[in-house]
Amino acid sequence: MKDNRTDGMSINGTVVHASGTSSYYRYASTSGLKAPALVRKSGNLAEERKLQLRPCVYKGSAMIACGPYYSIHA
């Protein structure tokens, strides 16, 4: 995730199970980082697992907006 603006907002991304369960695999945020900020999370995920990525924009602890869930795979 990349946040180029010094506007007090942050970008958060959550990777969740495509089945809709509440547990998630990865979470990343640019919160608290000075722009421009680039955040990467890595690690091993189970192969062939259907996952979804959802980006959200926050200002402080308040969620401003979220994008749709994007289908991804490991």
PDB file of N, CA, C, O and CB in Angstrom:
ATOM      1  N   MET A   1       0.833  -1.159   0.000  1.00  0.00           N
ATOM      2  CA  MET A   1       0.000   0.000   0.000  1.00  0.00           C
ATOM      3  C   MET A   1       0.885   1.231   0.000  1.00  0.00           C
ATOM      4  O   MET A   1       1.957   1.259   0.604  1.00  0.00           O
ATOM      5  CB  MET A   1      -0.952  -0.007   1.195  1.00  0.00           C
ATOM      6  N   LYS A   2       0.407   2.231  -0.687  1.00  0.00           N
ATOM      7  CA  LYS A   2       1.189   3.453  -0.790  1.00  0.00           C
ATOM      8  C   LYS A   2       0.299   4.661  -0.517  1.00  0.00           C
ATOM      9  O   LYS A   2      -0.808   4.765  -1.045  1.00  0.00           O
ATOM     10  CB  LYS A   2       1.847   3.565  -2.181  1.00  0.00           C
ATOM     11  N   ASP A   3       0.793   5.560   0.307  1.00  0.00           N
ATOM     12  CA  ASP A   3       0.088   6.795   0.636  1.00  0.00           C
ATOM     13  C   ASP A   3       1.037   7.945   0.334  1.00  0.00           C
ATOM     14  O   ASP A   3       2.055   8.108   1.007  1.00  0.00           O
ATOM     15  CB  ASP A   3      -0.388   6.817   2.141  1.00  0.00           C
ATOM     16  N   ASN A   4       0.710   8.738  -0.669  1.00  0.00           N
ATOM     17  CA  ASN A   4       1.581   9.837  -1.098  1.00  0.00           C
ATOM     18  C   ASN A   4       1.245  11.178  -0.472  1.00  0.00           C
ATOM     19  O   ASN A   4       2.056  12.100  -0.548  1.00  0.00           O
ATOM     20  CB  ASN A   4       1.521   9.969  -2.576  1.00  0.00           C
ATOM     21  N   ARG A   5       0.088  11.319   0.137  1.00  0.00           N
ATOM     22  CA  ARG A   5      -0.373  12.629   0.588  1.00  0.00           C
ATOM     23  C   ARG A   5      -0.169  12.857   2.080  1.00  0.00           C
ATOM     24  O   ARG A   5      -0.337  11.944   2.888  1.00  0.00           O
ATOM     25  CB  ARG A   5      -1.826  12.796   0.255  1.00  0.00           C
ATOM     26  N   THR A   6       0.190  14.072   2.430  1.00  0.00           N
ATOM     27  CA  THR A   6       0.301  14.466   3.833  1.00  0.00           C
ATOM     28  C   THR A   6      -0.996  15.171   4.230  1.00  0.00           C
ATOM     29  O   THR A   6      -1.002  16.367   4.520  1.00  0.00           O
ATOM     30  CB  THR A   6       1.551  15.395   4.072  1.00  0.00           C
ATOM     31  N   ASP A   7      -2.091  14.412   4.239  1.00  0.00           N
ATOM     32  CA  ASP A   7      -3.418  14.970   4.492  1.00  0.00           C
ATOM     33  C   ASP A   7      -4.041  14.469   5.789  1.00  0.00           C
ATOM     34  O   ASP A   7      -5.213  14.741   6.053  1.00  0.00           O
ATOM     35  CB  ASP A   7      -4.330  14.647   3.344  1.00  0.00           C
ATOM     36  N   GLY A   8      -3.278  13.741   6.604  1.00  0.00           N
ATOM     37  CA  GLY A   8      -3.809  13.228   7.862  1.00  0.00           C
ATOM     38  C   GLY A   8      -4.626  11.969   7.716  1.00  0.00           C
ATOM     39  O   GLY A   8      -5.190  11.477   8.693  1.00  0.00           O
ATOM     40  N   MET A   9      -4.699  11.443   6.512  1.00  0.00           N
ATOM     41  CA  MET A   9      -5.439  10.203   6.287  1.00  0.00           C
ATOM     42  C   MET A   9      -4.470   9.059   6.107  1.00  0.00           C
ATOM     43  O   MET A   9      -3.296   9.264   5.798  1.00  0.00           O
ATOM     44  CB  MET A   9      -6.364  10.322   5.063  1.00  0.00           C
ATOM     45  N   SER A  10      -4.972   7.847   6.303  1.00  0.00           N
ATOM     46  CA  SER A  10      -4.137   6.668   6.120  1.00  0.00           C
ATOM     47  C   SER A  10      -4.879   5.651   5.263  1.00  0.00           C
ATOM     48  O   SER A  10      -6.104   5.682   5.145  1.00  0.00           O
ATOM     49  CB  SER A  10      -3.743   6.051   7.484  1.00  0.00           C
ATOM     50  N   ILE A  11      -4.113   4.762   4.676  1.00  0.00           N
ATOM     51  CA  ILE A  11      -4.657   3.676   3.866  1.00  0.00           C
ATOM     52  C   ILE A  11      -4.465   2.383   4.649  1.00  0.00           C
ATOM     53  O   ILE A  11      -3.364   2.084   5.112  1.00  0.00           O
ATOM     54  CB  ILE A  11      -3.964   3.600   2.450  1.00  0.00           C
ATOM     55  N   ASN A  12      -5.538   1.626   4.792  1.00  0.00           N
ATOM     56  CA  ASN A  12      -5.482   0.335   5.462  1.00  0.00           C
ATOM     57  C   ASN A  12      -5.924  -0.735   4.487  1.00  0.00           C
ATOM     58  O   ASN A  12      -6.821  -0.510   3.674  1.00  0.00           O
ATOM     59  CB  ASN A  12      -6.363   0.322   6.738  1.00  0.00           C
ATOM     60  N   GLY A  13      -5.309  -1.880   4.562  1.00  0.00           N
ATOM     61  CA  GLY A  13      -5.703  -2.996   3.718  1.00  0.00           C
ATOM     62  C   GLY A  13      -5.826  -4.249   4.553  1.00  0.00           C
ATOM     63  O   GLY A  13      -4.978  -4.529   5.400  1.00  0.00           O
ATOM     64  N   THR A  14      -6.889  -5.006   4.312  1.00  0.00           N
ATOM     65  CA  THR A  14      -7.120  -6.250   5.031  1.00  0.00           C
ATOM     66  C   THR A  14      -7.313  -7.370   4.023  1.00  0.00           C
ATOM     67  O   THR A  14      -8.069  -7.224   3.062  1.00  0.00           O
ATOM     68  CB  THR A  14      -8.347  -6.134   5.974  1.00  0.00           C
ATOM     69  N   VAL A  15      -6.633  -8.487   4.240  1.00  0.00           N
ATOM     70  CA  VAL A  15      -6.810  -9.681   3.421  1.00  0.00           C
ATOM     71  C   VAL A  15      -7.615 -10.672   4.250  1.00  0.00           C
ATOM     72  O   VAL A  15      -7.198 -11.058   5.342  1.00  0.00           O
ATOM     73  CB  VAL A  15      -5.424 -10.293   2.965  1.00  0.00           C
ATOM     74  N   VAL A  16      -8.774 -11.086   3.730  1.00  0.00           N
ATOM     75  CA  VAL A  16      -9.682 -11.976   4.450  1.00  0.00           C
ATOM     76  C   VAL A  16      -9.981 -13.216   3.626  1.00  0.00           C
ATOM     77  O   VAL A  16      -9.675 -13.277   2.435  1.00  0.00           O
ATOM     78  CB  VAL A  16     -10.984 -11.250   4.804  1.00  0.00           C
ATOM     79  N   HIS A  17     -10.591 -14.214   4.284  1.00  0.00           N
ATOM     80  CA  HIS A  17     -11.067 -15.415   3.586  1.00  0.00           C
ATOM     81  C   HIS A  17     -12.170 -15.018   2.615  1.00  0.00           C
ATOM     82  O   HIS A  17     -13.016 -14.190   2.952  1.00  0.00           O
ATOM     83  CB  HIS A  17     -11.583 -16.490   4.597  1.00  0.00           C
ATOM     84  N   ALA A  18     -12.177 -15.580   1.441  1.00  0.00           N
ATOM     85  CA  ALA A  18     -13.229 -15.289   0.465  1.00  0.00           C
ATOM     86  C   ALA A  18     -14.571 -15.874   0.905  1.00  0.00           C
ATOM     87  O   ALA A  18     -15.617 -15.464   0.402  1.00  0.00           O
ATOM     88  CB  ALA A  18     -12.843 -15.840  -0.913  1.00  0.00           C
ATOM     89  N   SER A  19     -14.552 -16.825   1.835  1.00  0.00           N
ATOM     90  CA  SER A  19     -15.786 -17.461   2.291  1.00  0.00           C
ATOM     91  C   SER A  19     -16.619 -16.550   3.183  1.00  0.00           C
ATOM     92  O   SER A  19     -17.759 -16.876   3.514  1.00  0.00           O
ATOM     93  CB  SER A  19     -15.464 -18.734   3.032  1.00  0.00           C
ATOM     94  N   GLY A  20     -16.053 -15.403   3.574  1.00  0.00           N
ATOM     95  CA  GLY A  20     -16.804 -14.455   4.384  1.00  0.00           C
ATOM     96  C   GLY A  20     -16.610 -14.627   5.882  1.00  0.00           C
ATOM     97  O   GLY A  20     -17.257 -13.928   6.662  1.00  0.00           O
ATOM     98  N   THR A  21     -15.744 -15.531   6.305  1.00  0.00           N
ATOM     99  CA  THR A  21     -15.490 -15.663   7.731  1.00  0.00           C
ATOM    100  C   THR A  21     -14.782 -14.418   8.241  1.00  0.00           C
ATOM    101  O   THR A  21     -14.156 -13.691   7.469  1.00  0.00           O
ATOM    102  CB  THR A  21     -14.655 -16.925   8.026  1.00  0.00           C
ATOM    103  N   SER A  22     -14.881 -14.176   9.526  1.00  0.00           N
ATOM    104  CA  SER A  22     -14.360 -12.929  10.080  1.00  0.00           C
ATOM    105  C   SER A  22     -12.849 -12.923  10.275  1.00  0.00           C
ATOM    106  O   SER A  22     -12.265 -11.858  10.476  1.00  0.00           O
ATOM    107  CB  SER A  22     -15.022 -12.653  11.386  1.00  0.00           C
ATOM    108  N   SER A  23     -12.205 -14.076  10.222  1.00  0.00           N
ATOM    109  CA  SER A  23     -10.754 -14.085  10.435  1.00  0.00           C
ATOM    110  C   SER A  23     -10.027 -13.556   9.203  1.00  0.00           C
ATOM    111  O   SER A  23     -10.530 -13.649   8.083  1.00  0.00           O
ATOM    112  CB  SER A  23     -10.264 -15.509  10.771  1.00  0.00           C
ATOM    113  N   TYR A  24      -8.848 -13.006   9.423  1.00  0.00           N
ATOM    114  CA  TYR A  24      -8.089 -12.457   8.315  1.00  0.00           C
ATOM    115  C   TYR A  24      -6.655 -12.952   8.359  1.00  0.00           C
ATOM    116  O   TYR A  24      -6.164 -13.407   9.392  1.00  0.00           O
ATOM    117  CB  TYR A  24      -8.127 -10.932   8.339  1.00  0.00           C
ATOM    118  N   TYR A  25      -6.005 -12.854   7.230  1.00  0.00           N
ATOM    119  CA  TYR A  25      -4.627 -13.306   7.096  1.00  0.00           C
ATOM    120  C   TYR A  25      -3.620 -12.187   7.296  1.00  0.00           C
ATOM    121  O   TYR A  25      -2.605 -12.376   7.967  1.00  0.00           O
ATOM    122  CB  TYR A  25      -4.423 -13.927   5.748  1.00  0.00           C
ATOM    123  N   ARG A  26      -3.890 -11.032   6.723  1.00  0.00           N
ATOM    124  CA  ARG A  26      -2.928  -9.936   6.781  1.00  0.00           C
ATOM    125  C   ARG A  26      -3.649  -8.606   6.948  1.00  0.00           C
ATOM    126  O   ARG A  26      -4.771  -8.415   6.481  1.00  0.00           O
ATOM    127  CB  ARG A  26      -2.054  -9.915   5.519  1.00  0.00           C
ATOM    128  N   TYR A  27      -2.968  -7.701   7.625  1.00  0.00           N
ATOM    129  CA  TYR A  27      -3.482  -6.348   7.793  1.00  0.00           C
ATOM    130  C   TYR A  27      -2.286  -5.421   7.685  1.00  0.00           C
ATOM    131  O   TYR A  27      -1.232  -5.689   8.261  1.00  0.00           O
ATOM    132  CB  TYR A  27      -4.244  -6.166   9.168  1.00  0.00           C
ATOM    133  N   ALA A  28      -2.447  -4.333   6.947  1.00  0.00           N
ATOM    134  CA  ALA A  28      -1.366  -3.356   6.803  1.00  0.00           C
ATOM    135  C   ALA A  28      -1.971  -1.964   6.815  1.00  0.00           C
ATOM    136  O   ALA A  28      -3.106  -1.766   6.381  1.00  0.00           O
ATOM    137  CB  ALA A  28      -0.549  -3.597   5.493  1.00  0.00           C
ATOM    138  N   SER A  29      -1.204  -0.998   7.315  1.00  0.00           N
ATOM    139  CA  SER A  29      -1.697   0.367   7.410  1.00  0.00           C
ATOM    140  C   SER A  29      -0.546   1.361   7.283  1.00  0.00           C
ATOM    141  O   SER A  29       0.581   1.090   7.697  1.00  0.00           O
ATOM    142  CB  SER A  29      -2.442   0.578   8.735  1.00  0.00           C
ATOM    143  N   THR A  30      -0.855   2.505   6.705  1.00  0.00           N
ATOM    144  CA  THR A  30       0.123   3.595   6.647  1.00  0.00           C
ATOM    145  C   THR A  30      -0.065   4.559   7.808  1.00  0.00           C
ATOM    146  O   THR A  30       0.618   5.581   7.869  1.00  0.00           O
ATOM    147  CB  THR A  30       0.011   4.349   5.318  1.00  0.00           C
ATOM    148  N   SER A  31      -0.968   4.262   8.723  1.00  0.00           N
ATOM    149  CA  SER A  31      -1.249   5.125   9.864  1.00  0.00           C
ATOM    150  C   SER A  31       0.007   5.366  10.695  1.00  0.00           C
ATOM    151  O   SER A  31       0.736   4.432  11.029  1.00  0.00           O
ATOM    152  CB  SER A  31      -2.344   4.513  10.734  1.00  0.00           C
ATOM    153  N   GLY A  32       0.242   6.617  11.019  1.00  0.00           N
ATOM    154  CA  GLY A  32       1.389   6.985  11.838  1.00  0.00           C
ATOM    155  C   GLY A  32       2.689   7.144  11.076  1.00  0.00           C
ATOM    156  O   GLY A  32       3.712   7.489  11.668  1.00  0.00           O
ATOM    157  N   LEU A  33       2.670   6.899   9.774  1.00  0.00           N
ATOM    158  CA  LEU A  33       3.869   7.022   8.953  1.00  0.00           C
ATOM    159  C   LEU A  33       3.851   8.349   8.199  1.00  0.00           C
ATOM    160  O   LEU A  33       2.788   8.834   7.812  1.00  0.00           O
ATOM    161  CB  LEU A  33       3.979   5.839   7.966  1.00  0.00           C
ATOM    162  N   LYS A  34       5.004   8.921   7.997  1.00  0.00           N
ATOM    163  CA  LYS A  34       5.124  10.176   7.263  1.00  0.00           C
ATOM    164  C   LYS A  34       5.045   9.904   5.760  1.00  0.00           C
ATOM    165  O   LYS A  34       5.752   9.038   5.245  1.00  0.00           O
ATOM    166  CB  LYS A  34       6.449  10.897   7.620  1.00  0.00           C
ATOM    167  N   ALA A  35       4.195  10.636   5.068  1.00  0.00           N
ATOM    168  CA  ALA A  35       4.033  10.469   3.622  1.00  0.00           C
ATOM    169  C   ALA A  35       5.251  11.034   2.895  1.00  0.00           C
ATOM    170  O   ALA A  35       5.816  12.028   3.353  1.00  0.00           O
ATOM    171  CB  ALA A  35       2.736  11.162   3.129  1.00  0.00           C
ATOM    172  N   PRO A  36       5.664  10.455   1.808  1.00  0.00           N
ATOM    173  CA  PRO A  36       5.071   9.269   1.194  1.00  0.00           C
ATOM    174  C   PRO A  36       5.455   8.012   1.975  1.00  0.00           C
ATOM    175  O   PRO A  36       6.601   7.847   2.392  1.00  0.00           O
ATOM    176  CB  PRO A  36       5.518   9.143  -0.277  1.00  0.00           C
ATOM    177  N   ALA A  37       4.471   7.131   2.164  1.00  0.00           N
ATOM    178  CA  ALA A  37       4.681   5.902   2.924  1.00  0.00           C
ATOM    179  C   ALA A  37       4.324   4.701   2.066  1.00  0.00           C
ATOM    180  O   ALA A  37       3.316   4.709   1.359  1.00  0.00           O
ATOM    181  CB  ALA A  37       3.847   5.907   4.224  1.00  0.00           C
ATOM    182  N   LEU A  38       5.142   3.684   2.130  1.00  0.00           N
ATOM    183  CA  LEU A  38       4.901   2.430   1.419  1.00  0.00           C
ATOM    184  C   LEU A  38       4.976   1.310   2.447  1.00  0.00           C
ATOM    185  O   LEU A  38       5.979   1.162   3.145  1.00  0.00           O
ATOM    186  CB  LEU A  38       5.938   2.210   0.247  1.00  0.00           C
ATOM    187  N   VAL A  39       3.909   0.525   2.534  1.00  0.00           N
ATOM    188  CA  VAL A  39       3.846  -0.570   3.502  1.00  0.00           C
ATOM    189  C   VAL A  39       3.644  -1.870   2.742  1.00  0.00           C
ATOM    190  O   VAL A  39       2.786  -1.971   1.865  1.00  0.00           O
ATOM    191  CB  VAL A  39       2.700  -0.348   4.543  1.00  0.00           C
ATOM    192  N   ARG A  40       4.445  -2.855   3.092  1.00  0.00           N
ATOM    193  CA  ARG A  40       4.314  -4.199   2.501  1.00  0.00           C
ATOM    194  C   ARG A  40       4.282  -5.217   3.620  1.00  0.00           C
ATOM    195  O   ARG A  40       5.016  -5.103   4.602  1.00  0.00           O
ATOM    196  CB  ARG A  40       5.484  -4.510   1.506  1.00  0.00           C
ATOM    197  N   LYS A  41       3.437  -6.197   3.467  1.00  0.00           N
ATOM    198  CA  LYS A  41       3.392  -7.322   4.404  1.00  0.00           C
ATOM    199  C   LYS A  41       3.673  -8.579   3.607  1.00  0.00           C
ATOM    200  O   LYS A  41       3.136  -8.767   2.515  1.00  0.00           O
ATOM    201  CB  LYS A  41       2.005  -7.414   5.149  1.00  0.00           C
ATOM    202  N   SER A  42       4.498  -9.418   4.144  1.00  0.00           N
ATOM    203  CA  SER A  42       4.821 -10.648   3.430  1.00  0.00           C
ATOM    204  C   SER A  42       4.685 -11.826   4.376  1.00  0.00           C
ATOM    205  O   SER A  42       4.490 -11.658   5.580  1.00  0.00           O
ATOM    206  CB  SER A  42       6.244 -10.588   2.832  1.00  0.00           C
ATOM    207  N   GLY A  43       4.790 -12.989   3.826  1.00  0.00           N
ATOM    208  CA  GLY A  43       4.687 -14.216   4.603  1.00  0.00           C
ATOM    209  C   GLY A  43       4.048 -15.296   3.768  1.00  0.00           C
ATOM    210  O   GLY A  43       3.511 -15.036   2.692  1.00  0.00           O
ATOM    211  N   ASN A  44       4.110 -16.486   4.265  1.00  0.00           N
ATOM    212  CA  ASN A  44       3.546 -17.620   3.538  1.00  0.00           C
ATOM    213  C   ASN A  44       2.052 -17.739   3.807  1.00  0.00           C
ATOM    214  O   ASN A  44       1.604 -17.689   4.952  1.00  0.00           O
ATOM    215  CB  ASN A  44       4.262 -18.921   3.927  1.00  0.00           C
ATOM    216  N   LEU A  45       1.297 -17.898   2.732  1.00  0.00           N
ATOM    217  CA  LEU A  45      -0.130 -18.169   2.822  1.00  0.00           C
ATOM    218  C   LEU A  45      -0.377 -19.527   2.192  1.00  0.00           C
ATOM    219  O   LEU A  45       0.362 -19.952   1.304  1.00  0.00           O
ATOM    220  CB  LEU A  45      -0.976 -17.052   2.123  1.00  0.00           C
ATOM    221  N   ALA A  46      -1.411 -20.204   2.648  1.00  0.00           N
ATOM    222  CA  ALA A  46      -1.742 -21.516   2.094  1.00  0.00           C
ATOM    223  C   ALA A  46      -2.023 -21.394   0.601  1.00  0.00           C
ATOM    224  O   ALA A  46      -2.765 -20.510   0.172  1.00  0.00           O
ATOM    225  CB  ALA A  46      -2.960 -22.131   2.826  1.00  0.00           C
ATOM    226  N   GLU A  47      -1.428 -22.281  -0.182  1.00  0.00           N
ATOM    227  CA  GLU A  47      -1.636 -22.263  -1.633  1.00  0.00           C
ATOM    228  C   GLU A  47      -3.085 -22.558  -1.990  1.00  0.00           C
ATOM    229  O   GLU A  47      -3.783 -23.289  -1.287  1.00  0.00           O
ATOM    230  CB  GLU A  47      -0.719 -23.275  -2.315  1.00  0.00           C
ATOM    231  N   GLU A  48      -3.512 -21.979  -3.085  1.00  0.00           N
ATOM    232  CA  GLU A  48      -4.843 -22.193  -3.663  1.00  0.00           C
ATOM    233  C   GLU A  48      -5.986 -21.723  -2.769  1.00  0.00           C
ATOM    234  O   GLU A  48      -7.135 -22.099  -2.999  1.00  0.00           O
ATOM    235  CB  GLU A  48      -5.028 -23.647  -3.966  1.00  0.00           C
ATOM    236  N   ARG A  49      -5.700 -20.920  -1.771  1.00  0.00           N
ATOM    237  CA  ARG A  49      -6.755 -20.397  -0.907  1.00  0.00           C
ATOM    238  C   ARG A  49      -7.362 -19.159  -1.555  1.00  0.00           C
ATOM    239  O   ARG A  49      -6.639 -18.271  -2.007  1.00  0.00           O
ATOM    240  CB  ARG A  49      -6.206 -20.066   0.511  1.00  0.00           C
ATOM    241  N   LYS A  50      -8.681 -19.104  -1.597  1.00  0.00           N
ATOM    242  CA  LYS A  50      -9.364 -17.933  -2.148  1.00  0.00           C
ATOM    243  C   LYS A  50      -9.426 -16.858  -1.072  1.00  0.00           C
ATOM    244  O   LYS A  50      -9.939 -17.078   0.026  1.00  0.00           O
ATOM    245  CB  LYS A  50     -10.798 -18.298  -2.658  1.00  0.00           C
ATOM    246  N   LEU A  51      -8.894 -15.696  -1.414  1.00  0.00           N
ATOM    247  CA  LEU A  51      -8.824 -14.587  -0.475  1.00  0.00           C
ATOM    248  C   LEU A  51      -9.398 -13.334  -1.108  1.00  0.00           C
ATOM    249  O   LEU A  51      -9.618 -13.281  -2.318  1.00  0.00           O
ATOM    250  CB  LEU A  51      -7.378 -14.346  -0.022  1.00  0.00           C
ATOM    251  N   GLN A  52      -9.640 -12.328  -0.283  1.00  0.00           N
ATOM    252  CA  GLN A  52     -10.108 -11.039  -0.765  1.00  0.00           C
ATOM    253  C   GLN A  52      -9.327  -9.930  -0.065  1.00  0.00           C
ATOM    254  O   GLN A  52      -8.980 -10.039   1.111  1.00  0.00           O
ATOM    255  CB  GLN A  52     -11.634 -10.879  -0.530  1.00  0.00           C
ATOM    256  N   LEU A  53      -9.063  -8.874  -0.806  1.00  0.00           N
ATOM    257  CA  LEU A  53      -8.372  -7.699  -0.285  1.00  0.00           C
ATOM    258  C   LEU A  53      -9.351  -6.535  -0.280  1.00  0.00           C
ATOM    259  O   LEU A  53     -10.042  -6.288  -1.268  1.00  0.00           O
ATOM    260  CB  LEU A  53      -7.100  -7.362  -1.130  1.00  0.00           C
ATOM    261  N   ARG A  54      -9.404  -5.817   0.848  1.00  0.00           N
ATOM    262  CA  ARG A  54     -10.277  -4.642   0.923  1.00  0.00           C
ATOM    263  C   ARG A  54      -9.478  -3.445   1.410  1.00  0.00           C
ATOM    264  O   ARG A  54      -8.969  -3.455   2.531  1.00  0.00           O
ATOM    265  CB  ARG A  54     -11.488  -4.904   1.858  1.00  0.00           C
ATOM    266  N   PRO A  55      -9.361  -2.408   0.578  1.00  0.00           N
ATOM    267  CA  PRO A  55      -8.686  -1.177   0.987  1.00  0.00           C
ATOM    268  C   PRO A  55      -9.674  -0.218   1.651  1.00  0.00           C
ATOM    269  O   PRO A  55     -10.830  -0.126   1.238  1.00  0.00           O
ATOM    270  CB  PRO A  55      -8.017  -0.501  -0.226  1.00  0.00           C
ATOM    271  N   CYS A  56      -9.214   0.497   2.683  1.00  0.00           N
ATOM    272  CA  CYS A  56     -10.045   1.490   3.363  1.00  0.00           C
ATOM    273  C   CYS A  56      -9.214   2.738   3.641  1.00  0.00           C
ATOM    274  O   CYS A  56      -7.994   2.667   3.792  1.00  0.00           O
ATOM    275  CB  CYS A  56     -10.632   0.916   4.685  1.00  0.00           C
ATOM    276  N   VAL A  57      -9.885   3.871   3.704  1.00  0.00           N
ATOM    277  CA  VAL A  57      -9.250   5.142   4.030  1.00  0.00           C
ATOM    278  C   VAL A  57      -9.736   5.564   5.416  1.00  0.00           C
ATOM    279  O   VAL A  57     -10.933   5.543   5.703  1.00  0.00           O
ATOM    280  CB  VAL A  57      -9.571   6.241   2.950  1.00  0.00           C
ATOM    281  N   TYR A  58      -8.783   5.947   6.267  1.00  0.00           N
ATOM    282  CA  TYR A  58      -9.094   6.374   7.633  1.00  0.00           C
ATOM    283  C   TYR A  58      -8.551   7.776   7.875  1.00  0.00           C
ATOM    284  O   TYR A  58      -7.545   8.174   7.286  1.00  0.00           O
ATOM    285  CB  TYR A  58      -8.509   5.382   8.667  1.00  0.00           C
ATOM    286  N   LYS A  59      -9.215   8.508   8.733  1.00  0.00           N
ATOM    287  CA  LYS A  59      -8.695   9.766   9.265  1.00  0.00           C
ATOM    288  C   LYS A  59      -8.697   9.579  10.778  1.00  0.00           C
ATOM    289  O   LYS A  59      -9.752   9.563  11.411  1.00  0.00           O
ATOM    290  CB  LYS A  59      -9.566  11.042   8.805  1.00  0.00           C
ATOM    291  N   GLY A  60      -7.508   9.438  11.345  1.00  0.00           N
ATOM    292  CA  GLY A  60      -7.404   9.053  12.750  1.00  0.00           C
ATOM    293  C   GLY A  60      -7.967   7.652  12.902  1.00  0.00           C
ATOM    294  O   GLY A  60      -7.564   6.738  12.183  1.00  0.00           O
ATOM    295  N   SER A  61      -8.891   7.476  13.828  1.00  0.00           N
ATOM    296  CA  SER A  61      -9.506   6.159  14.018  1.00  0.00           C
ATOM    297  C   SER A  61     -10.853   6.042  13.314  1.00  0.00           C
ATOM    298  O   SER A  61     -11.511   5.006  13.411  1.00  0.00           O
ATOM    299  CB  SER A  61      -9.682   5.876  15.499  1.00  0.00           C
ATOM    300  N   ALA A  62     -11.272   7.095  12.602  1.00  0.00           N
ATOM    301  CA  ALA A  62     -12.559   7.086  11.905  1.00  0.00           C
ATOM    302  C   ALA A  62     -12.406   6.597  10.474  1.00  0.00           C
ATOM    303  O   ALA A  62     -11.592   7.118   9.712  1.00  0.00           O
ATOM    304  CB  ALA A  62     -13.183   8.480  11.915  1.00  0.00           C
ATOM    305  N   MET A  63     -13.195   5.594  10.118  1.00  0.00           N
ATOM    306  CA  MET A  63     -13.186   5.093   8.750  1.00  0.00           C
ATOM    307  C   MET A  63     -13.946   6.079   7.865  1.00  0.00           C
ATOM    308  O   MET A  63     -15.093   6.421   8.151  1.00  0.00           O
ATOM    309  CB  MET A  63     -13.814   3.665   8.668  1.00  0.00           C
ATOM    310  N   ILE A  64     -13.302   6.533   6.790  1.00  0.00           N
ATOM    311  CA  ILE A  64     -13.914   7.478   5.857  1.00  0.00           C
ATOM    312  C   ILE A  64     -14.642   6.725   4.751  1.00  0.00           C
ATOM    313  O   ILE A  64     -15.798   7.022   4.452  1.00  0.00           O
ATOM    314  CB  ILE A  64     -12.849   8.421   5.256  1.00  0.00           C
ATOM    315  N   ALA A  65     -13.973   5.757   4.146  1.00  0.00           N
ATOM    316  CA  ALA A  65     -14.561   4.982   3.051  1.00  0.00           C
ATOM    317  C   ALA A  65     -13.758   3.724   2.818  1.00  0.00           C
ATOM    318  O   ALA A  65     -12.567   3.663   3.124  1.00  0.00           O
ATOM    319  CB  ALA A  65     -14.631   5.815   1.762  1.00  0.00           C
ATOM    320  N   CYS A  66     -14.420   2.723   2.273  1.00  0.00           N
ATOM    321  CA  CYS A  66     -13.741   1.479   1.886  1.00  0.00           C
ATOM    322  C   CYS A  66     -14.088   1.161   0.436  1.00  0.00           C
ATOM    323  O   CYS A  66     -15.173   1.480  -0.050  1.00  0.00           O
ATOM    324  CB  CYS A  66     -14.146   0.292   2.826  1.00  0.00           C
ATOM    325  N   GLY A  67     -13.151   0.537  -0.226  1.00  0.00           N
ATOM    326  CA  GLY A  67     -13.390   0.065  -1.582  1.00  0.00           C
ATOM    327  C   GLY A  67     -14.059  -1.290  -1.537  1.00  0.00           C
ATOM    328  O   GLY A  67     -14.312  -1.822  -0.456  1.00  0.00           O
ATOM    329  N   PRO A  68     -14.345  -1.850  -2.684  1.00  0.00           N
ATOM    330  CA  PRO A  68     -14.931  -3.189  -2.734  1.00  0.00           C
ATOM    331  C   PRO A  68     -13.896  -4.244  -2.358  1.00  0.00           C
ATOM    332  O   PRO A  68     -12.704  -3.952  -2.258  1.00  0.00           O
ATOM    333  CB  PRO A  68     -15.500  -3.477  -4.132  1.00  0.00           C
ATOM    334  N   TYR A  69     -14.355  -5.447  -2.156  1.00  0.00           N
ATOM    335  CA  TYR A  69     -13.449  -6.573  -1.953  1.00  0.00           C
ATOM    336  C   TYR A  69     -12.928  -7.022  -3.316  1.00  0.00           C
ATOM    337  O   TYR A  69     -13.704  -7.238  -4.247  1.00  0.00           O
ATOM    338  CB  TYR A  69     -14.164  -7.752  -1.205  1.00  0.00           C
ATOM    339  N   TYR A  70     -11.616  -7.159  -3.424  1.00  0.00           N
ATOM    340  CA  TYR A  70     -10.991  -7.617  -4.651  1.00  0.00           C
ATOM    341  C   TYR A  70     -10.560  -9.056  -4.473  1.00  0.00           C
ATOM    342  O   TYR A  70      -9.930  -9.388  -3.469  1.00  0.00           O
ATOM    343  CB  TYR A  70      -9.793  -6.726  -5.034  1.00  0.00           C
ATOM    344  N   SER A  71     -10.882  -9.918  -5.421  1.00  0.00           N
ATOM    345  CA  SER A  71     -10.497 -11.324  -5.355  1.00  0.00           C
ATOM    346  C   SER A  71      -8.996 -11.449  -5.597  1.00  0.00           C
ATOM    347  O   SER A  71      -8.466 -10.892  -6.559  1.00  0.00           O
ATOM    348  CB  SER A  71     -11.293 -12.169  -6.388  1.00  0.00           C
ATOM    349  N   ILE A  72      -8.321 -12.178  -4.723  1.00  0.00           N
ATOM    350  CA  ILE A  72      -6.890 -12.438  -4.863  1.00  0.00           C
ATOM    351  C   ILE A  72      -6.646 -13.901  -4.516  1.00  0.00           C
ATOM    352  O   ILE A  72      -7.553 -14.580  -4.034  1.00  0.00           O
ATOM    353  CB  ILE A  72      -6.038 -11.486  -3.948  1.00  0.00           C
ATOM    354  N   HIS A  73      -5.454 -14.388  -4.749  1.00  0.00           N
ATOM    355  CA  HIS A  73      -5.119 -15.765  -4.385  1.00  0.00           C
ATOM    356  C   HIS A  73      -3.668 -15.849  -3.983  1.00  0.00           C
ATOM    357  O   HIS A  73      -2.845 -15.013  -4.358  1.00  0.00           O
ATOM    358  CB  HIS A  73      -5.408 -16.732  -5.545  1.00  0.00           C
ATOM    359  N   ALA A  74      -3.374 -16.873  -3.214  1.00  0.00           N
ATOM    360  CA  ALA A  74      -1.988 -17.089  -2.749  1.00  0.00           C
ATOM    361  C   ALA A  74      -1.238 -17.920  -3.760  1.00  0.00           C
ATOM    362  O   ALA A  74      -0.059 -18.216  -3.563  1.00  0.00           O
ATOM    363  CB  ALA A  74      -1.960 -17.782  -1.361  1.00  0.00           C
TER     364      ALA A  74
END
